[in-house]
Amino acid sequence: MGRRKRSNSGDFDDQLERSWVKRSRGVGSGGNQAGSGVTAPETMRLSDEEKARRKADKKKRQKERKQSEKKALKQQQEEKKAEMEAEARRLEKKRERKRQERERKRAKENRTKVGGKGSSGGSGGDTGGEDSGNGWKELPMGIKFQDKSVGTGPRVEDRDRVRVSYVGRGGGDKGKVFDRSSDFSFKVGKGDVIKGWDIGVRGMRRGGTRVLLVPPKAGYGNRDIGAGKGATLWFQVHVKA
């Protein structure tokens, strides 16, 4: 006798068929998945947890990668900044060397000008400057000088340190004394003193005495230092041996 026809998918004609269908669906007598001990909803929950964990791990890796990239970019920027600063220092040193070279060249030209003109008797006295009449000789920047006595020591060169005694007057040798010293030291050509001295003392022999007439542009400009604004300054300078 044949099996009866089922009226629906859940209608089984006997216990054997019902048991076979349960086994084919993987459901045991306890309603659990065969061999796993975990129900289907629990399996789905574990899968969702795994997905969430993987998603969190992915976000963590992305965050770490961004932090690493940001750190690398910052390091690159710092390295670039350091290179730029080093290049700026190198250029500044280069400019400073060129400036010093120009100053040395100018000083050499001034020494040549000071030492190449002047008295022609071969006496070894101080020389330099163009004769401007009345016994005065002229140097750059309108500075004038007269040698009262010629020293016997070495010539004063650029960058030499000298010790001097001096007196300064406003306008001329009869003017008001505004400054004096019996022992003053400075380095020639370094800007320690006014241009009138840096230029005017260069070329003197140690032990000599020189009178300088310094115009405002080589002195203190329009400042009043006791001799009047824009006054021409008169100095008598003795370079100690």
C-alpha positions in Angstrom: 0.0 0.0 0.0 1.4 3.4 -1.0 2.0 6.4 1.4 -0.8 8.8 1.7 -0.6 12.2 0.1 0.4 15.1 2.4 -1.9 18.0 2.5 0.9 20.4 3.5 4.7 20.5 3.9 4.5 19.7 7.6 2.1 16.8 7.3 3.9 13.5 7.6 2.3 10.2 7.2 4.3 8.3 9.8 6.9 8.6 12.5 9.7 7.3 10.2 9.2 10.1 7.7 9.0 12.7 10.4 12.3 11.4 12.0 14.0 11.4 8.6 13.0 15.0 7.8 14.2 16.1 11.2 17.6 14.5 10.6 17.9 16.0 7.1 17.2 19.4 8.6 19.9 18.9 11.2 17.6 19.2 14.2 17.9 16.7 16.9 15.4 15.7 19.5 16.5 18.5 21.7 15.9 21.1 19.0 19.7 21.8 18.7 21.9 21.7 15.6 23.4 18.3 15.2 26.8 17.9 16.9 27.2 21.6 17.8 25.1 22.1 20.9 24.4 25.7 19.7 21.0 26.8 18.4 20.7 28.6 15.1 19.9 32.0 16.6 23.1 31.6 18.9 25.2 30.9 15.8 23.8 34.0 14.1 24.6 36.1 17.2 28.2 34.8 17.2 28.5 35.7 13.6 27.3 39.3 14.3 29.8 39.6 17.2 32.6 38.4 14.9 31.5 41.0 12.3 31.5 43.7 15.0 34.9 42.6 16.2 36.3 42.7 12.7 34.8 46.1 12.1 36.3 47.4 15.3 39.7 46.0 14.4 39.4 47.6 11.0 38.7 51.0 12.5 41.5 50.5 14.9 43.9 49.7 12.1 42.7 52.7 10.1 43.2 55.0 13.1 46.7 53.6 13.7 47.5 54.1 10.0 46.3 57.7 10.1 48.3 58.4 13.2 51.3 56.9 11.6 50.9 58.9 8.5 50.3 62.1 10.5 53.5 61.3 12.5 55.5 60.7 9.4 54.2 63.9 7.8 55.1 65.9 10.9 58.6 64.4 10.9 59.0 65.3 7.2 57.9 68.9 8.0 60.3 69.1 10.8 63.1 67.7 8.7 62.3 70.2 5.9 62.2 73.1 8.4 65.6 72.0 9.8 67.0 71.9 6.2 65.6 75.3 5.5 67.1 76.7 8.7 70.4 75.1 7.9 70.3 76.6 4.4 69.5 80.0 5.8 72.4 79.8 8.2 74.7 78.8 5.3 73.5 81.7 3.2 73.9 84.1 6.1 77.5 82.9 6.6 78.2 83.2 2.9 76.8 86.8 3.0 78.9 87.5 6.1 82.0 86.2 4.4 81.3 88.4 1.3 80.7 91.4 3.5 84.0 90.8 5.4 85.8 90.4 2.1 84.4 93.7 0.8 85.5 95.4 4.0 89.0 93.9 3.7 89.1 95.0 0.1 88.0 98.6 1.0 90.5 98.7 3.9 93.3 97.5 1.6 92.3 100.2 -0.9 92.3 102.8 1.8 95.7 101.7 3.1 97.0 101.9 -0.5 95.5 105.3 -0.8 96.9 106.5 2.5 100.3 104.9 2.1 100.7 105.6 -1.6 100.6 109.4 -1.3 102.2 112.0 0.9 105.6 113.2 1.8 108.3 112.2 -0.7 111.5 112.5 1.2 111.8 108.9 2.1 111.8 109.9 5.8 109.5 107.0 6.8 107.0 109.5 8.2 103.2 109.2 8.0 101.9 109.5 4.5 98.5 109.5 2.9 95.7 111.8 1.8 95.5 114.4 -0.9 96.9 117.8 -0.2 94.0 120.2 0.4 96.2 123.3 1.2 97.4 124.9 4.4 99.2 121.7 5.3 96.1 119.6 5.5 95.7 116.3 3.7 92.3 114.9 2.9 91.1 111.3 3.4 87.8 109.6 2.4 84.5 111.0 3.7 86.0 114.5 3.8 88.3 113.8 6.8 91.4 116.0 7.0 94.6 115.5 9.0 97.9 117.0 9.8 100.8 115.1 11.4 102.3 117.0 14.3 104.9 114.4 15.0 105.8 111.1 13.2 106.2 108.1 15.3 109.0 105.5 14.9 106.9 102.4 15.5 105.0 100.2 13.1 102.2 101.6 11.0 98.6 101.2 12.4 96.8 98.8 10.1 93.2 97.8 9.9 92.1 95.5 12.7 95.0 96.6 14.9 94.3 97.4 18.5 95.8 100.8 19.6 96.0 102.8 22.8 95.7 106.5 22.4 95.5 109.8 24.3 93.4 112.5 22.8 91.5 115.7 23.2 88.4 116.7 21.2 87.2 120.2 20.5 84.2 121.6 18.6 85.0 123.5 15.4 88.8 123.8 15.6 91.8 124.0 17.9 90.3 126.9 19.8 86.9 125.4 20.2 85.3 124.1 23.3 86.7 120.8 24.7 83.9 118.2 24.7 86.0 115.1 25.3 89.4 113.9 26.3 91.2 110.9 27.6 94.8 110.0 28.5 94.4 106.3 27.9 91.8 104.9 25.5 91.9 101.6 23.6 90.0 100.5 20.5 90.3 98.2 17.5 90.8 100.0 14.2 88.1 99.3 11.5 85.7 97.5 13.8 83.3 100.3 14.4 84.3 100.8 18.0 84.8 104.5 17.3 83.5 107.0 14.7 84.5 106.7 11.1 86.7 109.8 11.5 88.9 107.8 13.8 88.7 104.5 12.0 89.9 106.2 8.8 92.0 109.0 10.3 94.2 106.9 12.6 94.9 104.2 10.1 98.4 104.6 8.5 99.8 106.5 11.5 103.1 105.2 13.0 103.0 104.3 16.7 104.4 107.0 18.8 103.1 109.7 16.4 100.6 112.5 16.9 97.9 113.5 14.4 95.3 116.3 14.2 92.0 115.3 12.6 89.2 117.4 11.3 86.1 115.2 11.2 83.0 116.4 9.3 79.5 115.4 10.7 79.0 112.6 8.2 82.2 110.9 9.6 81.4 111.9 13.2 78.1 112.1 15.0 75.9 113.5 12.3 73.5 116.1 13.6 73.8 114.9 17.2 75.0 117.5 19.7 77.6 115.8 21.9 78.7 119.1 23.4 80.2 120.8 20.4 76.9 121.8 18.8 74.6 120.1 16.3 76.3 119.1 13.0 79.7 120.6 14.2 83.0 119.7 12.5 85.1 118.0 15.2 88.8 118.7 15.9 90.8 115.9 17.5 94.5 115.7 18.5 95.3 112.0 18.8 98.5 110.5 20.0 99.0 106.8 19.3 101.1 105.2 22.0 104.1 103.1 21.0 
